Each structure stands twice: as structure tokens, then as C-alpha cells.
Amino acid sequence: MQMSDATRHLTAVGEFAGEYVVDEELTDGRLVIRPNTSAAAMRRRLDAEPVSDEEFQQLVDDYGILPSDGEG
């Protein structure tokens, strides 16, 4: 188990492979866990990297991406 910012994380292998966050440790030793849905964990699962401001601006320039509410 790995400690980070007072939140305990674990990585499971096998049928339920993935990154999890420990919500609670019961008195009998069982753990209550949930999937790690942090942005960093999702990027790792998707093997993705965030784009730089320059790359984002290039996408806007190339494809005309605008906020859906018409702002900007």
C-alpha cells in the first residue's frame, strides 16, 4: 500500500486490476475500497498526457473549438 496526502491508495492485480482508494479499514482487517477516479489515475489508465496551453490553443485555432455556451 502506498501513502499519499493522507489518502491511502492500493493497486490490485487479477480480475479487479486497477488503482483503488481505501475508504475505510474495518476492525477485522477488511478494507472498503473504491476505484481511484482522480484525473492522474484516469490519465494513467488511458495512457494519456495533458496537453500544453500551446497545444490546446493550436487545437482551437485548427478546429474552431469554442465553449458550448458561446462564451470566449
Residue pairs with C-beta under 8 A, 6 or more apart in sequence:
1 8
1 9
1 10
1 22
2 8
2 9
2 10
2 11
3 9
7 21
7 22
8 21
8 22
9 19
9 20
9 21
9 22
9 36
10 19
10 20
10 22
10 31
10 33
11 18
11 19
11 20
12 18
12 20
18 35
18 36
18 45
19 35
19 36
19 41
19 44
19 45
20 33
20 34
20 35
20 36
21 33
21 34
21 35
21 36
22 31
22 32
22 33
23 32
23 33
23 34
24 31
24 32
25 31
25 32
26 32
42 48
43 49
43 50
51 59
59 65
60 66
66 72
